[in-house]
Amino acid sequence: MEELVGTCKRCGKKIYCQDGFLDGVVREDKTLVCFDCDQKKETHIADT
């Protein structure tokens, strides 16, 4: 089962809940981002 949860705050990609699993990350500030955008931020932090 697939249900639209919202859109990524950074890129606008649609984020779904699939079989009880969220295809994204809820950040500390309660915003929703996709895995790709979340991974890019983590990579950028690790590079500095």
SULLINDA-V123168 format. One record per pair of residues at least 4 apart in sequence whose ideal C-beta (glycine too) atoms are under 7 Angstrom apart, sorted by the first residue. I is the first residue (numbers start at 1). J is the second residue. Records with the same first field share a line. If there is no record, write none. Layout:
BEGIN
I->J ; J
END
This chain:
BEGIN
1->19
2->16 ; 18
3->16 ; 17
4->14 ; 16
5->15 ; 16 ; 17 ; 22 ; 32
6->15 ; 32
7->12 ; 13 ; 14 ; 15
8->12 ; 13 ; 15 ; 24 ; 32 ; 33 ; 34 ; 37
9->31 ; 32 ; 33
10->33 ; 37
11->34 ; 37
13->34
15->23 ; 24 ; 32 ; 34
16->23
17->21 ; 22
18->23
23->35
24->32 ; 33 ; 34 ; 35
25->33 ; 35 ; 38
26->30 ; 32
27->31 ; 33
33->37 ; 38
34->38
35->39
36->40
37->41
38->42
39->43
40->44
41->45
42->46
43->47
END
